[in-house]
């Protein structure tokens, strides 16, 4: 548990494991609100974006 608390405090993220306390910085943001975006929505334009990257020679 100590390692999870350490990591949550270092990246100011919300802990995902029950029982791990939030850092004061994350707690100041208020309660966690989950995002309604799914990986499918977020990645929907990935083929188009990859084609653009390939077209300009981006690695």
C-alpha positions, 0 to 999 in steps of 0.5 A, spaced: 500 500 500 505 504 501 508 504 494 501 505 491 500 511 496 507 514 494 506 513 486 499 517 487 502 522 491 508 523 485 503 524 479 498 527 483 493 522 480 487 519 484 488 513 487 485 507 483 486 502 489 480 503 495 484 505 501 489 509 498 489 516 501 489 522 496 494 527 495 492 534 498 493 536 491 489 531 488 484 532 493 483 539 492 481 538 485 474 535 488 471 528 488 473 523 482 469 524 476 469 518 471 470 520 463 464 518 459 469 517 453 471 510 451 477 507 448 473 506 442 471 514 441 478 516 443 481 512 438 476 512 432 480 517 428 487 513 429 487 510 422 486 517 419 491 520 424 496 515 422 495 516 415 497 523 416 503 522 420 506 517 415 504 522 409 509 527 413 514 522 415 513 522 422 516 516 425 
